[in-house]
Amino acid sequence: MIFFNKKSPKKKLSEQIVELQLVSQQEMDSCLHELQDHSTNDKKLIRLLERKNLITSFQAGRLKNKELEGLVLGGNKLMYQNASGSFARVYRAASLIDGRMLGIKVLRQRWAQDPETVKMFHREAEVCKQFQHKNIVPIYDVGVEDNIHYFTMDFVEGGNLRDFITIRKKLSPLESINYVIDICEGLKYANELGYTHRDMKPTNVLMSIQGVAKLIDFGLAGEDDAKGAGEAHQRAVEYGTLEKSTGAPRNDPRSDLYFVGTIFYELLSGKPPFPRTKDIEERKKPSRYSQIPLITSLEPDLPDSVVNIVEKLMAYQPSQRYQSATEVIQDLMQVRNQLDTSGSNGSTSITPDSSISTGQEIKIAIASPTVLCIENRSKHQDVLRDYLTKHGYRVLILSDVERALNRIKENPPDCVVFMEDSIGPGAIEAFHKALQLDSDLSAVLVLSEKNAKAKKLLKKTDRTRILVQPIKIRNLRSKIQKVLQHQLNDSAELTAY
């Protein structure tokens, strides 16, 4: 990482922040006046800017580490990190000109020196810039600044399909069909322009708050696996295995349809058709794709018409599969009409009409929920921020209890996590006070090991969970999911009422 202040060692941090347009000169002057004798204390300045909501927790973290390069790209300031992979990171950003929200995909620095990977990254942007379709996320600009490769795209106020499934567990056939039609409409459009996707999976489908599925990450669109970069080849291993073992040509549109089938399978059952793994050798086994458990073994009450589409999408031999996205759309629409007419969706899941009509359920189930963690230990802050962000949450970290309570009062998050080891004896009191400030707040209290007995005295509700150290972070995430799930359920009950 290249540090901004190494280029400009004489500039104060306050000057650099204004120069980057993270805050205005007027806002900075006000903060420096408030700090008075401590105006040259960078840590105090950053804390004050964050407390006044002039910078985000993500920006504060970068400023503390003196990592200013890359905070503004293409005239857009990075606000939060939304997603992270081994290849690139995706950020929510705001235009410095009009404040419009954008998504920015940034190539990781370790790949910036690899010509093939850089070529693939820019190719993705150039390919997608020509796509103009409601079911594909549009790409706007591509650029390089200080050897940081990026491109901007439409910001979809929602999460990916895997986050959606994690919260919803499984969907009704009718709702699942609607989303798969969206996916196939996007693929049909790309196919007509001569491109396949080559990386169809739930994380590459975004869900808007309006309930529209949109495809992203066409980085391997139409790529020849033999000529792609190492990372591209690794990402395409499922496609390569499927096509090689069945004798299908490379870039076969029917390969995309097979993996659309795996998405449909997971929407209907809440479980993927084969276990997720990073083991390349496991992913290269043809049996992984030919020996799929029948979806009826998980969901025996599914309508036969729905089961038939899933099985035809996932037929191992390409000749027995759907031959085009158009064919899939036609069958899906026919079955959807049948289900609409019969009034049966084969499931007790919330129907798409009720969830989309209010917008609230979609927002909770799709949008990245905001989790506020009260933690003052820097290493613990980093772990919480990285792990929860990776799993689809927008993470705020505050080290001061009073500041956190003020934040809850003025702009409440979806969930707050109190770490007693960090907060001290006042954690339980702060926990109760937060719930009094906002009756809709979800909260998790993590007691210290020494105070484990207090758990018996605290009442658990639908919106609260009490944990005791030591805990594993995935345990904490599980509890956060549970309390947020009750928000979803409550919203559904209000809709029904």
Order of alpha helices (4+ residues) and beta strands (2+ residues): alpha-alpha-alpha-alpha-alpha-beta-beta-beta-beta-alpha-beta-beta-alpha-alpha-beta-beta-alpha-alpha-alpha-alpha-alpha-alpha-alpha-alpha-alpha-beta-alpha-beta-alpha-beta-alpha-alpha-beta-beta-alpha
